[in-house]
Amino acid sequence: FDLQELQILSTLQFDALSGVNTINWIALPALQALNFGHGVTKANTVYVSNTGLTDLRGIELTAVGRMDINNNQYLKTINVNNLGNVTESLSFSANGLNLEIEFPNLESAANLTFRNVTSISMPSLAEVAGSMGLYSNYFESFAAPNLTRTGNTIAIIDSSELTNVSFPLLERVGGGLQLANNSKLEDINGFDALETIDGDINFYGSFDTISFASISDVKGAANIYTSSGNGTICDLFNAAKKAQVIKGKVSCDANSELPETGNGNGSSSDSSSSDNGASTLHFALSAPITALVAFVAGMLFI
């Protein structure tokens, strides 16, 4: 279903259409609404770019391979109630300024990317086979209450209003965990069930505290840069490295002029700055540790 550069097309009415292999709609500035009687419930690919649509009512998918919705400046709400599975990717970027997205029954997805979104609700999401990326969004909080694992990286970057993240059931991140340039995120917590990170930890910001209640294995490196001045953050990450919880290099600066987002390269493997308050960083240390580290673990990591 291919429609491109139809400048005055204002109406699409298909009373019985329920399935299509590919929707490819590009540059339809006069199209504001869809008149689909039954709604399209089956599609392998949906690509909608630069239209006048204010919502996606009429696209009532139960499953999709790839869905990419971008540069639709009038798009304010997306609610695909019955979508349960995304086999390739789901991507939203550069749409309406106050875009609110709801996928109440989405349980699994291969890859998720959200840019320039005001709110996202995915209460049923349990598994992401690939990566989850949240970039330059406007929400104050983000929650994935039923997500238990990802196959690759979780990245939350450049969300200037973000104050809280919550992944209460997340046990394993199959790639890295990256939180960067979220200027109002002062406390990194909300990962109480997280045990394993297969890639790197990359945290850049002005956060004061970090809390991991259950972490026992970080297979990659840890790059921690904060401007908070709380040197105990670095002390505790260095102790976790010595305890072999973190397998790769630890680079930490708690009084940092932050590097570029996604740099991933630290200047010091054992650094700490002035202590302006106790950190609440916790690690579940399961590897053999020295008497000194055991003492520190007993005081700070339990």
N, C-alpha and C positions, 0 to 999 in steps of 0.2 A: 504494500500500500504506500506508494511513493508520490509525495506531493512536495514540489520545490518551487520557490520563488513565484508564488501566486499572490500577487500583492493585494488583490481585492476580494479574494475568496473569504467569505464571511460565514458560510454555513456548511457543515458536514452532517448529513442525515442518512443513516443506514439502520433501518428498523430491525433487521434480522441478523446483521453481522455479529458473529460470536467468536470467530477465530481467524488468525492471519499469521503467516510466517514472519513477516517483517513490517513494522510501521516505521516509515522514514519521512518525517515531516520537517521541512527546513524553510525558513523565511516565508511565514504565513502571517503577516502582521495584523490582518483584519479578522482572523479567526479567533473568536472569543469563547466559544463553547462548542461541545460535541453533542449531537442529537443521535445517540445510539440507543435504540429501544431496548435491546437485551444486554448490551455492554459486551465489549471484547473480553472474553475470559481466557483465551489461549493466544499466546504469541511467543516466538523465540527471541525476537529482538524488537525493542521499542526505542526509537531515537526521535526526540522532539526538541527542536532548537529554533529560537527566534520566532516565536508565535505570539499572538495576543491572548492566549488562553489564560483564564483566571483560576481554573482548577482542572483536574483530569477526570471528572465524572464522565463515564462512558468507557473508560479503560478499567475493567473490573477483573483484573488478572488473578488467577489462583497460583500460577507459576510462570516464571519467565527465565530466559537465558541471560540476556543483557538488557538493561534499561538505563538510558542516559538522557536526562532531562536538563537542558542548559540554556542560558541566555533568553529565558522567557520572562521579561521584565514585569509582566502583569500577574504572574502566577503567585497566588497567595496561600493556597492550601492544596495539599496532596493527601488523600486518604484512600488507600487501596486496601479495603477491609479484608478481602479474602486472600491476599497474596501470602503464600506460606513458604515458598522456596524460590531462591535465586541461584541458578546453577553456574553463572559466570560472573556478572558484576551488576551492581546497582550504584548509580552515580548521579549526583545533583550538584549543579554549580551555577553561579551567576544568574540566579532567577530573581523573583521579586524580593525586595528588601526584607519583608516581614514573613517570609515563607515558613509555614508550619507543616511538618511532615508527620503522618501517622501510618504505621504499619502494625496494627494491633495483633495480627495473627502470623506475622513473619517469624518462622522458627529457625530457618537455616539459610545461609547465604555464602557464596564463594568469596566475594569481595565487596566491601562497602566503602563509598567515598561521599562525603558531604562537605560542601563548601558554601559559605555565605547563607547559612540557614538560621532561622530564629528559634525554632524548637524541633526536636526529634523525639518521637515516641515509638519504641520497639519493645514493648513489655514481654513479648513471648520469645524473643530471640535467644536461642540456646547455644548455637554453634556457628562460627565463622570459619570456613575452611581455609581462607586466605587471609587477607589483611583488612583492617578497619582503619580508615583515615578520616579525621575530623579537622578541617582546615579553615581558618578565618571565619568562624561562625560567631553568632551574636547571642547565644543562649548563656544563662548564668549557671546552669547545672546540666549535667548529662548523666543518665543512668541506663545501665543495661542489667536489669535486676535478675535475669535468668541466664545470662551468658556464662557458660562454663569453660569454654576453651576457644582459642583461635589457632589456625594453622600457621599464621605468620604474624606480622607486626601490628601492634596497636599504636597509632600516632594521633596525638591531640595537640595541635599547633596553632599559634596566633589567634587564639580566641580571647579577645581583650576583656570580655565581661565574665568569663568563666571563674566561678568561685568554688565549685564542688564537682567531683566526679565520683561515681559509685558503680562498682563492679562486685557486688557482695558474694557471688557464687563463682567468680572466675578463678579457676585452678591452674590453668596452664596457658602461657602465651608462646606460640610456636616460633615466633621471631623475636624482635626487640620490643621494648616498651619505651615510647618516646613522649615526653611532655615538655613542650618548649614554647617560650614566649607567650605564656598565658599570664598576663601581668597582674591579675587580681587573684590568682590561685596561690594562697598563702600556705595551705596545708595539703600535702599529698597523702591522702588516706583512702579509704573506700576500696582497698584491695585485700581485705582481711583473709580471704580464702586462697589467695595466690601462693602457690608452692614452687612453680617452675617457670623460668624464663629461658627459652632456648637461645636467644640472641643477646643483644646489649641492652643495658639500661642507659638511656640518655635523657637527663633532666636538666633543663635550662630555664631559669626564671628568678623570681624573688621570694621563693617559698622559705618559710621558717622551719617547718617540721615535715618529716616523712615517716610513714608508718607502714610496715609490712609485718603482719602478725605471724604469717605462716611460711614465709620464703625459706626454702632449704637448698635450692639449686639455681644459680644463675650461670649458664654455660658460657656467656660472653663477657664483655667488659662492662664497666660502669663509669660513665662520664657524667659528673655532677657539677653544675655551675649555678651558684645562687649569689645574689647581691645582698642577702639578708645579714651576713656577718656571723651567722651561727656556726662556729667551727666544730661543734660536736657532731654535726652531720658528717663531716669528713672523717672524724675520729672513728665513728661507728662503721662507715663503709670500709675504711682501712682494716678495722678489726674483722669485719665479715670476710674480707679478702684473705686475711691470715688464717681464718677458720675454714677456708676452702669452700665457703658458701658461694662466693663469687670466683669463678675460675679464671677469668681474664684480668686485664690490667684495670686498676682503679685510678681514675684521674678526677681530682676533686678540688674545687676552689670555692670557699664559702664567702668570699668577699670579692666577687668577680665582676668585671665588665664583660658581659656575656658575649660568647662567640656567636657567629652566624648560626641560624637555625640549622640543625642537622649536621653540624661540624663533626661531632663524634670524636674529636681529637683533643685530648687534654694535655696540659703542660706539666703536670706533676702527678706522680703515682701515689704520693703520701703527703698531702698538704692539708692544712687546716688553718683557719683564721681566728680572729678574736671571737670569744664566746659571749654572745648576747642573749643567752637563754638556753635551757636544756632542750635538746631535740627529743622527739618521741619516736625515733627510728627503732624498729624492732625487726630482728631476724630470728627465725627458728633454726638454730645451729645444730645440725645433725652430724657433722664431720668431726673427727678427732681434733682437739684444740689444745693449745698450750695452757699451762696453769694461769698465766697472766691473762690470756684471752678468755679463759673460762671464768675468771673473776669478773672481767668486764661484761661477759655475757650474762652472768648471774645478776649483775647490777642493772643492766640496761636493755637486754634483748628479750627478756621473758615477757 
